[in-house]
Amino acid sequence: MSFSIQDIIDNASLRTRVLTGMEGIQRTLRWAHVCELADPSEWLGEGDLLMTTGIGIPREVEQQRAYITRLSNAKVAGMMIGENMQAPEDLSALRDQALSLGFPVLITHYSVPFSAVTKAILDSRQHTEDQRRRAVVRLYESARIGLRHLGLNGLLQRLCADVIAELYLFDTRSLCPWVEGLEPLPETWKEVLSTRARLTYDLTRCHNGESEALVMALPALPECAILATGGQLLDYGILHHIASVLAIELERVQSEHERMLRLGSELVDDLINMRLTERAASERLEQQECPPGSSCLVVARVEHLVRPNWQLDLRQQGIKLVARQAGEELVVLLADPETSRSLHAVLGCNLGVSTFLGNALRTPEAMREARLALAHSTSERPIVEYANALDEAFWLPSDLEQANRMYRRVIGSLVDYDARNGSHLIHTLRVFLEQNRSWQKSSQMLNVHKQTLIYRVRRVEEITGRSLDDTEGVVALWIALRAMEISVGAKTAEN
């Protein structure tokens, strides 16, 4: 614990009382030193206690005021005068100036040697260092216990007890707990951190008006920081030890997470390709905490992913999933379909959700359901469940075979024409319909002259035998394009 002027006053053996400056008696003492020179501020600094018999204290009023002012400006912690020694009889000017500056002035009994005060400070520092060393030993004992899967929350609680302080592990981007289940930052500290223009989190001190905290980012993980407050043992050295212990645990958790992701990816691949028996598949799903009865498949397109670190973000939210990326397709096995909204918020792209697996060997069918649901998704309807896929777009095909047959019947000849001639009439048709048949907007989108666009549209009409000037032709071509997206998109994913 730190040693203060209050501790000297409370120590009966030191027989010391306050002459003036009561508001400063909580100041921490770094050292105590005897100095009888006319200007002790040249030899003492911040946190030091000046001890004097009074020889150097001037007798003149203005010089006494200047004497105290120099000590205060040097951030000297306080002044101790030996009683009935060699100080001037009239110390009223010194006392008044000390009172105005909030500078503590103490009187020590004649029988008390100054060395006793120095020894008390030294003993306190030694005691504090002993406590700090024991705290470091406890920290690494907690780290050893943490390797037995104590858990991040359990480890953090042990570390709080080890250093007798409050510790918060948080995400520097959102100021939320690093993982779900950890104690959140108090609102007062969140306000302090959020109002600062820029925090590097390398190592900084923060104040909330009532207390002080140390903030530091964990090694090799700048998005994760620790805030420590309220402990007498806290200093930069202790905080570095805490950060190291937490970094070891997070690396262990990350390694375990990557191992589970790898196993999960292999499991999804085995399920899709029917390499497992029903019993083996069910057992492995249970090991991944994805029981077939309550799990479902989700499909997303990788090219549309917004967040590159989506796996870390999901893990911080406590969402259990098994995922595999194959080409431009991301296949996710969700333990709880209700978390699909959280998944969408993190991934930032459209999702197709299958019905419940029910049976581990039903995975290929669930895969087709999820792909078909994804094909029905739009920007206004980013999450589509297979069971409700046709609620809003009931006019679209309900299975892949029907989708293939529909688009081939209407625009199959146009697709074949593009393939043979290297043209882009399908793309032209899609843009033209998406722009509500506006010649100007469509030509701008395609970056072609209006006359070129007119030629292409007439060529589409000739090949398909349908007119874009009447409602029936427009509807047929639009539905065919959507059916083509469903059919071709699903086939591409399967391949």
C-alpha positions as CSV (number, residue, x, y, z in Angstrom):
1,M,0.0,0.0,0.0
2,S,1.1,3.6,-0.6
3,F,2.3,5.6,2.4
4,S,0.8,9.0,3.0
5,I,1.1,11.9,5.4
6,Q,-2.1,10.6,7.1
7,D,-0.2,7.4,8.0
8,I,2.5,9.5,9.8
9,I,-0.2,11.2,11.8
10,D,-2.0,8.0,12.6
11,N,1.3,6.3,13.8
12,A,1.3,7.1,17.6
13,S,5.0,6.3,17.9
14,L,5.9,9.2,15.5
15,R,4.0,11.8,17.8
16,T,3.2,14.1,14.9
17,R,0.4,16.6,14.5
18,V,-0.8,18.9,11.7
19,L,-0.1,22.6,12.0
20,T,-1.9,23.5,8.8
21,G,-2.9,22.1,5.4
22,M,-5.3,19.3,6.5
23,E,-6.6,19.0,2.9
24,G,-3.2,17.7,1.7
25,I,-2.6,15.0,4.3
26,Q,-3.7,12.2,1.9
27,R,-0.8,12.9,-0.4
28,T,1.4,9.9,-1.1
29,L,5.0,10.1,0.2
30,R,7.8,8.9,-2.1
31,W,10.6,9.7,0.4
32,A,11.5,11.8,3.4
33,H,14.6,13.9,3.5
34,V,16.3,16.3,6.0
35,C,17.4,19.6,4.5
36,E,18.4,22.7,6.4
37,L,19.2,24.9,3.3
38,A,17.5,28.2,2.6
39,D,15.9,26.7,-0.5
40,P,15.1,23.0,-0.1
41,S,13.1,23.0,-3.4
42,E,16.4,22.7,-5.3
43,W,17.0,19.3,-3.6
44,L,13.5,17.9,-3.1
45,G,10.9,17.0,-5.7
46,E,7.4,15.6,-6.2
47,G,6.2,13.3,-3.4
48,D,9.1,14.1,-1.0
49,L,8.6,15.1,2.6
50,L,10.9,17.9,3.9
51,M,12.1,17.3,7.4
52,T,13.8,20.3,9.2
53,T,14.8,21.5,12.6
54,G,13.9,25.0,11.4
55,I,17.4,26.3,10.8
56,G,16.6,27.2,7.1
57,I,13.2,28.7,7.7
58,P,13.5,32.5,7.3
59,R,12.2,34.9,10.0
60,E,10.9,37.6,7.7
61,V,7.2,37.4,6.8
62,E,7.6,37.7,3.0
63,Q,10.5,35.3,2.9
64,Q,8.4,32.7,4.9
65,R,5.7,33.1,2.2
66,A,8.2,32.7,-0.6
67,Y,9.8,29.7,1.2
68,I,6.5,27.8,1.3
69,T,5.5,28.9,-2.2
70,R,8.8,27.4,-3.7
71,L,8.1,24.1,-1.9
72,S,4.6,23.9,-3.2
73,N,5.6,24.8,-6.8
74,A,8.2,22.0,-6.6
75,K,5.3,19.6,-5.7
76,V,6.9,18.7,-2.4
77,A,4.4,16.6,-0.5
78,G,4.7,18.4,2.8
79,M,6.9,19.8,5.5
80,M,7.8,18.4,9.0
81,I,9.3,20.8,11.6
82,G,10.9,19.5,14.8
83,E,9.2,20.9,17.8
84,N,11.1,23.2,20.2
85,M,14.2,23.2,18.0
86,Q,15.6,26.0,15.9
87,A,12.5,27.3,13.9
88,P,11.5,30.9,14.3
89,E,9.0,31.6,17.1
90,D,6.6,33.4,14.8
91,L,5.5,31.0,12.0
92,S,2.2,32.8,11.3
93,A,3.2,33.9,7.8
94,L,4.4,30.5,6.9
95,R,1.2,28.9,8.3
96,D,-1.1,31.3,6.5
97,Q,0.7,30.8,3.1
98,A,0.6,27.0,3.6
99,L,-3.1,27.2,4.4
100,S,-3.8,29.2,1.2
101,L,-1.8,26.7,-0.9
102,G,-3.2,23.6,0.8
103,F,0.4,22.7,1.7
104,P,0.6,20.3,4.8
105,V,2.9,21.5,7.6
106,L,3.5,19.1,10.5
107,I,5.0,19.4,13.9
108,T,6.9,16.4,15.3
109,H,7.8,16.0,19.0
110,Y,11.3,16.8,20.0
111,S,12.0,13.2,21.1
112,V,11.2,11.6,17.7
113,P,14.3,11.3,15.5
114,F,13.7,12.1,11.8
115,S,15.2,8.7,10.9
116,A,12.1,7.0,12.5
117,V,10.0,8.8,9.9
118,T,12.3,7.7,7.1
119,K,12.3,4.2,8.4
120,A,8.4,4.1,8.5
121,I,8.3,5.1,4.8
122,L,10.9,2.6,3.9
123,D,9.1,-0.2,5.8
124,S,5.9,0.7,4.0
125,R,7.6,0.6,0.7
126,Q,9.1,-2.7,1.5
127,H,5.7,-4.1,2.6
128,T,4.2,-2.8,-0.6
129,E,6.9,-4.4,-2.7
130,D,6.4,-7.7,-0.8
131,Q,2.7,-7.5,-1.6
132,R,3.4,-6.7,-5.2
133,R,5.7,-9.7,-5.5
134,R,3.2,-12.0,-3.9
135,A,0.5,-10.6,-6.3
136,V,2.7,-11.4,-9.3
137,V,3.2,-15.0,-8.0
138,R,-0.6,-15.3,-7.6
139,L,-1.2,-13.9,-11.1
140,Y,0.9,-16.7,-12.7
141,E,-0.6,-19.3,-10.5
142,S,-3.9,-18.2,-11.9
143,A,-2.5,-18.4,-15.3
144,R,-1.5,-22.0,-14.6
145,I,-4.9,-22.8,-13.3
146,G,-6.4,-21.1,-16.4
147,L,-4.7,-23.7,-18.6
148,R,-7.1,-26.2,-17.1
149,H,-10.0,-24.5,-18.8
150,L,-11.0,-22.2,-16.0
151,G,-12.5,-20.0,-18.7
152,L,-11.9,-16.3,-19.5
153,N,-14.5,-15.0,-17.1
154,G,-13.3,-17.2,-14.2
155,L,-9.6,-16.2,-14.9
156,L,-10.5,-12.5,-14.9
157,Q,-12.3,-12.9,-11.5
158,R,-9.2,-14.7,-10.0
159,L,-7.0,-11.9,-11.3
160,C,-9.2,-9.3,-9.7
161,A,-8.8,-11.1,-6.4
162,D,-5.0,-11.5,-6.9
163,V,-4.4,-7.7,-7.2
164,I,-7.4,-6.6,-5.2
165,A,-8.7,-4.4,-8.0
166,E,-11.4,-4.1,-10.6
167,L,-10.5,-5.4,-14.1
168,Y,-12.5,-5.1,-17.3
169,L,-11.7,-6.7,-20.6
170,F,-13.3,-4.8,-23.5
171,D,-13.4,-4.3,-27.2
172,T,-11.7,-1.0,-28.1
173,R,-14.0,-0.5,-31.1
174,S,-17.4,-0.9,-29.3
175,L,-16.4,-0.6,-25.6
176,C,-18.5,-3.7,-25.0
177,P,-17.1,-6.8,-23.1
178,W,-14.6,-8.7,-25.2
179,V,-16.7,-11.8,-25.1
180,E,-20.3,-12.4,-23.9
181,G,-20.5,-13.0,-20.2
182,L,-17.7,-10.7,-19.0
183,E,-18.5,-7.8,-16.7
184,P,-19.3,-4.7,-18.8
185,L,-17.4,-1.4,-18.4
186,P,-19.2,1.0,-15.9
187,E,-20.9,3.8,-17.7
188,T,-18.6,6.4,-16.1
189,W,-15.6,4.8,-17.7
190,K,-17.4,4.2,-21.0
191,E,-18.1,7.9,-21.2
192,V,-14.5,8.8,-20.5
193,L,-13.2,6.4,-23.1
194,S,-15.8,7.4,-25.8
195,T,-15.2,11.1,-25.4
196,R,-11.5,10.9,-25.9
197,A,-10.5,11.9,-29.5
198,R,-8.2,9.0,-30.1
199,L,-7.0,6.1,-27.8
200,T,-4.0,4.0,-28.9
201,Y,-4.5,1.8,-25.8
202,D,-0.7,1.2,-25.7
203,L,-0.7,2.4,-22.1
204,T,-2.7,5.3,-20.7
205,R,-4.2,6.8,-17.6
206,C,-7.8,7.9,-17.4
207,H,-9.8,9.8,-14.8
208,N,-13.5,9.9,-14.3
209,G,-13.6,12.7,-11.7
210,E,-13.5,10.3,-8.8
211,S,-10.9,7.7,-9.5
212,E,-8.0,6.8,-11.8
213,A,-7.7,3.8,-14.1
214,L,-4.9,2.3,-16.2
215,V,-5.8,1.1,-19.7
216,M,-3.6,-1.1,-21.9
217,A,-4.1,-3.2,-25.0
218,L,-3.2,-6.8,-24.9
219,P,-0.1,-8.0,-26.7
220,A,-0.6,-8.7,-30.4
221,L,-4.4,-8.0,-30.0
222,P,-4.9,-4.2,-30.2
223,E,-8.7,-4.6,-30.5
224,C,-8.8,-6.0,-26.9
225,A,-7.8,-3.8,-24.0
226,I,-8.0,-4.1,-20.2
227,L,-9.0,-1.3,-17.8
228,A,-7.8,-1.7,-14.2
229,T,-8.9,0.5,-11.3
230,G,-9.4,0.6,-7.6
231,G,-6.4,-1.3,-6.4
232,Q,-3.5,-0.2,-4.1
233,L,-1.1,-2.5,-5.8
234,L,-1.8,-1.4,-9.4
235,D,1.1,0.1,-11.3
236,Y,2.5,-0.3,-14.8
237,G,4.5,-3.4,-13.9
238,I,1.5,-5.2,-12.4
239,L,-0.7,-4.3,-15.3
240,H,1.9,-5.7,-17.8
241,H,1.8,-9.0,-15.9
242,I,-2.0,-9.0,-16.0
243,A,-2.0,-8.3,-19.7
244,S,0.5,-11.1,-20.3
245,V,-1.6,-13.7,-18.4
246,L,-4.8,-12.7,-20.2
247,A,-2.9,-12.8,-23.6
248,I,-1.8,-16.4,-22.8
249,E,-5.4,-17.4,-22.1
250,L,-6.8,-15.6,-25.2
251,E,-4.2,-17.4,-27.4
252,R,-5.2,-20.7,-25.9
253,V,-8.9,-19.9,-26.5
254,Q,-8.1,-18.8,-30.0
255,S,-6.1,-22.0,-30.7
256,E,-9.0,-24.1,-29.4
257,H,-11.5,-22.0,-31.5
258,E,-9.5,-22.5,-34.7
259,R,-9.3,-26.2,-34.0
260,M,-13.0,-26.4,-33.5
261,L,-13.5,-24.4,-36.7
262,R,-11.3,-26.8,-38.6
263,L,-13.2,-29.8,-37.3
264,G,-16.5,-28.1,-38.0
265,S,-15.5,-27.3,-41.6
266,E,-14.5,-31.0,-42.1
267,L,-17.8,-32.1,-40.6
268,V,-19.9,-29.9,-42.9
269,D,-18.0,-31.2,-45.9
270,D,-18.5,-34.8,-44.8
271,L,-22.2,-34.2,-44.2
272,I,-22.8,-32.6,-47.6
273,N,-20.9,-35.4,-49.4
274,M,-22.6,-38.2,-47.4
275,R,-19.3,-39.7,-46.1
276,L,-20.7,-40.5,-42.6
277,T,-23.2,-43.0,-41.2
278,E,-26.2,-41.5,-39.4
279,R,-24.8,-42.5,-36.0
280,A,-21.3,-41.1,-36.7
281,A,-22.8,-37.9,-38.1
282,S,-25.1,-37.4,-35.1
283,E,-22.3,-38.0,-32.6
284,R,-20.1,-35.4,-34.3
285,L,-22.9,-32.9,-34.5
286,E,-23.5,-33.4,-30.8
287,Q,-19.8,-32.8,-30.1
288,Q,-20.1,-29.5,-32.0
289,E,-23.2,-28.6,-29.9
290,C,-25.3,-28.6,-33.0
291,P,-27.9,-31.4,-32.4
292,P,-29.8,-32.3,-35.6
293,G,-33.2,-31.8,-34.1
294,S,-32.7,-28.0,-33.5
295,S,-30.0,-27.1,-36.1
296,C,-30.4,-25.7,-39.6
297,L,-28.1,-24.9,-42.6
298,V,-27.5,-21.3,-43.7
299,V,-26.0,-20.3,-47.0
300,A,-24.4,-17.0,-47.9
301,R,-22.3,-15.7,-50.8
302,V,-18.7,-14.9,-49.7
303,E,-18.3,-12.2,-52.3
304,H,-20.9,-10.1,-50.4
305,L,-19.3,-10.5,-47.0
306,V,-18.8,-7.1,-45.3
307,R,-16.7,-8.0,-42.3
308,P,-13.4,-10.0,-42.8
309,N,-13.2,-10.9,-39.0
310,W,-16.8,-12.2,-38.8
311,Q,-15.7,-15.4,-37.0
312,L,-14.1,-13.4,-34.2
313,D,-17.2,-11.2,-33.9
314,L,-19.5,-14.1,-33.7
315,R,-17.4,-15.8,-31.1
316,Q,-17.4,-12.6,-29.0
317,Q,-21.3,-12.7,-29.1
318,G,-21.3,-16.4,-28.0
319,I,-23.0,-17.6,-31.2
320,K,-22.3,-21.4,-31.7
321,L,-21.9,-22.4,-35.3
322,V,-20.0,-24.7,-37.6
323,A,-19.0,-23.2,-41.0
324,R,-17.2,-24.2,-44.2
325,Q,-16.3,-22.0,-47.1
326,A,-16.4,-23.6,-50.6
327,G,-15.5,-21.3,-53.4
328,E,-17.8,-18.2,-53.2
329,E,-20.3,-20.0,-51.0
330,L,-20.3,-20.0,-47.1
331,V,-22.2,-22.8,-45.5
332,V,-23.0,-22.4,-41.8
333,L,-24.6,-25.0,-39.5
334,L,-26.4,-23.0,-36.8
335,A,-27.2,-24.6,-33.5
336,D,-30.1,-22.1,-33.0
337,P,-32.0,-20.7,-36.0
338,E,-33.0,-17.7,-33.9
339,T,-29.4,-16.4,-34.1
340,S,-29.7,-16.0,-37.9
341,R,-30.4,-12.3,-37.4
342,S,-27.2,-11.9,-35.4
343,L,-25.4,-13.8,-38.1
344,H,-26.7,-11.5,-40.7
345,A,-25.7,-8.4,-38.7
346,V,-22.2,-9.7,-38.5
347,L,-21.8,-11.0,-42.1
348,G,-23.6,-8.1,-43.7
349,C,-25.0,-10.2,-46.6
350,N,-28.2,-12.1,-47.5
351,L,-28.9,-15.5,-46.0
352,G,-30.8,-18.5,-47.0
353,V,-32.0,-20.7,-44.1
354,S,-33.1,-24.3,-44.4
355,T,-35.7,-26.1,-42.2
356,F,-34.4,-28.1,-39.2
357,L,-32.0,-30.9,-40.2
358,G,-33.9,-33.5,-38.1
359,N,-31.7,-36.2,-39.4
360,A,-27.9,-35.8,-40.0
361,L,-28.2,-37.6,-43.3
362,R,-30.7,-35.0,-44.6
363,T,-27.9,-32.4,-44.9
364,P,-27.7,-32.4,-48.8
365,E,-31.5,-31.8,-48.9
366,A,-31.2,-29.0,-46.3
367,M,-28.4,-27.6,-48.5
368,R,-30.7,-27.3,-51.5
369,E,-33.4,-25.7,-49.3
370,A,-30.9,-23.1,-48.1
371,R,-29.7,-22.3,-51.6
372,L,-33.2,-21.9,-52.9
373,A,-34.1,-19.7,-50.0
374,L,-31.0,-17.5,-50.7
375,A,-32.0,-17.2,-54.3
376,H,-35.4,-15.7,-53.1
377,S,-33.6,-13.1,-50.9
378,T,-33.6,-9.4,-51.8
379,S,-32.2,-6.3,-50.3
380,E,-35.5,-5.7,-48.6
381,R,-35.7,-9.3,-47.5
382,P,-32.1,-10.3,-46.6
383,I,-33.0,-13.4,-44.5
384,V,-35.2,-15.9,-46.2
385,E,-36.3,-19.2,-44.5
386,Y,-37.1,-22.0,-46.8
387,A,-40.4,-22.6,-45.0
388,N,-41.5,-19.1,-45.9
389,A,-39.5,-18.6,-49.1
390,L,-42.6,-18.2,-51.3
391,D,-44.6,-16.0,-48.9
392,E,-43.6,-12.8,-50.7
393,A,-42.4,-14.1,-54.1
394,F,-45.1,-16.8,-54.6
395,W,-44.8,-16.5,-58.3
396,L,-41.2,-17.8,-58.3
397,P,-40.4,-21.5,-58.8
398,S,-40.5,-23.6,-55.6
399,D,-37.7,-26.0,-56.6
400,L,-34.6,-26.1,-58.8
401,E,-36.0,-28.4,-61.4
402,Q,-39.0,-26.1,-62.0
403,A,-36.6,-23.0,-62.0
404,N,-34.4,-24.6,-64.7
405,R,-37.4,-25.6,-66.8
406,M,-39.0,-22.1,-66.5
407,Y,-35.9,-20.1,-67.5
408,R,-35.0,-22.5,-70.4
409,R,-38.4,-22.2,-71.9
410,V,-38.5,-18.4,-72.0
411,I,-34.9,-17.2,-72.3
412,G,-32.9,-20.4,-73.0
413,S,-32.4,-19.4,-76.6
414,L,-31.0,-16.1,-75.5
415,V,-28.6,-17.8,-73.1
416,D,-27.4,-20.1,-75.9
417,Y,-27.0,-17.1,-78.3
418,D,-24.7,-15.3,-75.7
419,A,-22.7,-18.5,-75.2
420,R,-22.1,-18.9,-79.0
421,N,-21.4,-15.3,-79.9
422,G,-19.8,-13.9,-76.7
423,S,-22.5,-11.3,-76.5
424,H,-24.2,-9.9,-73.4
425,L,-27.9,-9.8,-74.2
426,I,-28.9,-11.4,-70.9
427,H,-27.1,-8.7,-69.0
428,T,-28.6,-6.0,-71.2
429,L,-32.1,-7.4,-70.6
430,R,-31.6,-7.6,-66.8
431,V,-30.4,-3.9,-66.6
432,F,-33.1,-2.7,-68.9
433,L,-35.8,-4.3,-66.7
434,E,-34.2,-3.2,-63.4
435,Q,-34.2,0.4,-64.7
436,N,-38.0,0.1,-65.5
437,R,-37.3,0.1,-69.3
438,S,-35.7,3.6,-69.1
439,W,-33.6,4.1,-72.2
440,Q,-31.5,6.9,-70.7
441,K,-30.8,5.2,-67.3
442,S,-30.1,1.8,-68.9
443,S,-27.7,3.2,-71.5
444,Q,-25.8,5.0,-68.7
445,M,-25.7,1.9,-66.6
446,L,-24.4,-0.2,-69.6
447,N,-22.1,2.7,-70.8
448,V,-23.4,2.4,-74.3
449,H,-25.1,4.8,-76.8
450,K,-28.9,4.8,-76.7
451,Q,-29.1,3.6,-80.3
452,T,-26.8,0.6,-79.4
453,L,-29.2,-0.2,-76.5
454,I,-32.2,0.0,-78.8
455,Y,-30.5,-2.5,-81.2
456,R,-29.8,-4.9,-78.4
457,V,-33.3,-4.8,-77.0
458,R,-34.8,-5.4,-80.4
459,R,-32.4,-8.4,-80.8
460,V,-33.6,-9.8,-77.5
461,E,-37.2,-9.5,-78.7
462,E,-36.4,-11.3,-82.0
463,I,-34.5,-14.2,-80.3
464,T,-37.1,-14.7,-77.4
465,G,-40.2,-14.0,-79.5
466,R,-41.5,-11.8,-76.7
467,S,-42.1,-8.0,-76.8
468,L,-40.9,-5.6,-74.2
469,D,-43.6,-3.1,-75.1
470,D,-46.4,-5.1,-73.5
471,T,-47.0,-6.3,-70.0
472,E,-47.2,-10.0,-70.7
473,G,-43.7,-10.0,-72.3
474,V,-42.1,-8.0,-69.5
475,V,-43.6,-10.3,-66.8
476,A,-42.5,-13.4,-68.6
477,L,-39.0,-12.2,-69.2
478,W,-38.5,-10.9,-65.6
479,I,-39.7,-14.1,-64.0
480,A,-37.5,-16.1,-66.3
481,L,-34.5,-14.0,-65.3
482,R,-35.2,-14.6,-61.6
483,A,-35.7,-18.4,-62.3
484,M,-32.3,-18.4,-64.0
485,E,-30.7,-16.8,-61.0
486,I,-32.1,-19.6,-58.8
487,S,-31.2,-22.4,-61.1
488,V,-27.8,-21.3,-62.3
489,G,-26.8,-19.9,-58.9
490,A,-27.6,-23.2,-57.1
491,K,-25.8,-25.3,-59.8
492,T,-22.7,-23.1,-59.6
493,A,-22.6,-23.5,-55.8
494,E,-23.0,-27.3,-56.1
495,N,-20.1,-27.5,-58.6
